[in-house]
Each structure stands twice: as structure tokens, then as C-alpha cells.
Amino acid sequence: MSHKQQGFSLMELLIVMVILGMLAAIVGPTLFKQLGKAETKTAITQMSLFETALDTYRLDIFKYPKSLEGLVKNISNDPRWDGPYLTKGLPKDPWGNMYQYKKPGSDGRKYDLYSFGADGQEGGEKDNADILNWQNS
């Protein structure tokens, strides 16, 4: 009668762990680079939702709000206000900072909507770069 071996040997487990470690070393940096891109894409998507809410507000009130707060509260006490235009409140950008809104906008735009990026400060490069609605439209 033959005796069957059950489970894995220590050597087999060590080989699998080394292979997994090598894969993590190769894939890890690429994965973390993609995380920054995902946050930027999230900010662009959120700003697109802001733009829709701002345009809906303008259709109701015939002008854009003075601040983003006007999308969630009737701060102007206008009877035409049909909000909230953002039902879950004002979202923060993917880095936990408030979105910036300026009315009127620069260069003849009706408004500017932007995020300062990962560092929360104006300017920057890569993950710290500002995300501007007029560059993503």
C-alpha cells in the first residue's frame, strides 16, 4: 500500500513566495502610478457632474450661482430654485480638498471650476497638477 503525500513541502512554499515577491516588485510601481491616474480621472468625472448641476441651476435661475453652495442650498432665496442640484452635497476632490469655483471665470468663461490636485496648492506637476474644467471639456 502506497502512502500518499498531502500538502506542500516547505521548499515548494518558498518558491511560490519568491515568485509572488518578484511579481509584486515588477507590478507594484506600475499599479501605484495608475492610482494617481485614477484619482485624476475621478476628479474630471466629478467636475463633469458639477458642470451638469451648474447648467441645470442656470436653466432654472437664468444665471450661475455665486458659489458652489448654491447647488445644495437655496442661498439666494430665489423661488425658481429647484434643487438641490447635487443631492449628496458638495463632494471633495479625490485628495480630500474642496473644488474651487470662480464666477465669472477667466478669459471670458462664465465660470472656472478646478481642483488643485494632490498637493492642494495652485500649480504643480504630475499628481500635483491642477485639474481645470476648461482643459478637460
Secondary structure, DSSP 8 states (H G I E B T S, - for coil): ------S--HHHHHHHHHHHHHHHHHHHHHHHHHHHHHHHHHHHHHHHHHHHHHHHHHHHHSS--SSGGGGTS-TT--TT----SSTT---B-TTS-B-EEESS-STT-S-EEEE-TTTTSSS-SGGGS-EEHHHH-
